[in-house]
Amino acid sequence: MDSRFDLNGNELGAKLGKRFANVSVAIKGSTLPKVTQELVSLRASQLNGCGFCVDAHAKDLAAAGEPAVRVNLVAAWRESTVFTEAEQAALALAEEGSRLADAHQGVSDETWARVRKHYDDDQIAALVYLVAMINAANRLLVITRTKGGSYRPGTFDNAAS
C-alpha cells in the first residue's frame, strides 16, 4: 500500500509541519534525557501502529549506541530488567497517555507519582508534551499511511538544525 498523501508536499501541510517541528525542537533541547525521549516515542509509536515512527525511533536509539536488547524490549518493558526506574515511569506515562480511550482515568495517580519522583518540572513538561506530540505524529502518519523502512538515523535531529 502506498502513502496516501505527502503532507510536506502540500503548501499548507508544510507550513503546519514547520510549527509542529518547532515544538519537537524545544522538547529535544530540554533536559529530559535523549534516550528517554526516544524510548517514549518508540513505545507510543508501537501502541499506535505507526510503522514510520517505530522505524525512526528504533534506528535513532541504535545509532545513539543503545543495545539491541533495550530497543527490542521496549514493547515488553514491564517484563524486562533493562530499564531504569525513571525510564519505566516515563514508559508508563507514554502508555497511559497514549491509551486515553482505553482507560477511563487516563494517566493514573500511581504513574504520575512515579514520574514526579524521577523528573523535575522542566523534564515533566517536556515529557507531557512529548507524549502528546508523538501521538499526534503517529496519527498524522497512520492516517496518510506513511510506511516504515526508509528512515535514516539522525534525520529528525538534522531537520531541527
Steps between C-alpha positions, in 0.01 A plus 500: 500500500638839404490813709173684453627854524827688539431760767831674434425514128198719567552871572268512802618160624862614487416827679321312780780244509760769570305618803457142615875446463576809711334336801711190442815715486413646842444153644830373355676801657361427845682324784285189455760236405516434125481124552185542709349714225569229244374216722175687565459580131566140402250360751220738402568430134480125561165542674367717219623274220707771333752312287692811399546618859586152634766479230631850574522475878643148501770609253576819694538298821736257327699786346534655846665179620207342679541121516261298284360330811368834631353601165339159454356486852321837489181319397529280810664745740296384801637148455863600464792603720678737264324829578563733793220595738492846340469350151226266622308798639532680164392189309196460727406863434545443126268200509230657715522830313468317167213275606262766623204338327581165663517624859231706667750667731762598245835519677474337842603670822751219555670565166497874559665450841770286339565770241515772771753290693746480212463821300511873575234744381674587173551133419136426581386782272718355223372149568132601492548695177703212354220250566247738343722576200599142419135399516414782260787403268388136509149601404619719213713223356251217557222704336721566197635140503863609513699176509803407705831377368658800329595715802866593534630547857540864599252636246284659771804659665627632167158643413495684834828681434 
